Amino acid sequence: RVEFYLNDTLVHTDPHDGDNSFSFIWDVIPATDGPYTLTIKAFDRLNNSAVKSFNLTLQLAPPAAPVITATNPAIPPGKVVPAAAMNIIGTADLGTEIRIINNGMPVAGPVAVDGAGGFDISLILVEGENRITANAQHRGGSSPKSNTVVVSLDTGAPGPPRTLESVSKASGVVDFTWAGPAAGEVPTGYNL
């Protein structure tokens, strides 16, 4: 067998089934940053042992940027949606918590990722363009922002035209000109 110790505390025993390989996976997320001594004790069948120690310094780096992989409901890029509720789905480093950011403001989270590093977080869109990103955090710091998902929410009709003017022309032709609404949604066209 092979025993692994961190600062003289037994943290793992590998039965070492005679294949000359052994391993120990150290989950450093909950560990405290600082110096550690990793001691490995190998035993033979007669319980004779050999010991090797390593001095380590743990300094957890910030997590990598999360990746937004989908929305629910599924929304193609550039699509305008009529309903404000949606979920942001993605992946991130294990042991992190995710915050959802919309138009530069945190709007959901923190929510811990699942055991596979996945997240599925609900949010409410704002009227107009929504530029959605995710951010991962753990005790090592904050990640860069994820990829951006852009979704536009349109819950009603656009405003009326402004400065509508008409000019009579020859042969009964009338020329109309106007400006779009001062704020809000920009219409794709007007019916006369």
Helices and strands as residue ranges (DSSP letters): E 2-6, E 9-14, E 34-43, E 49-58, E 67-72, E 80-81, E 85-91, E 97-102, E 105-112, E 118-124, E 128-138, E 141-142, E 149-153, E 162-168, G 170-172, E 174-179
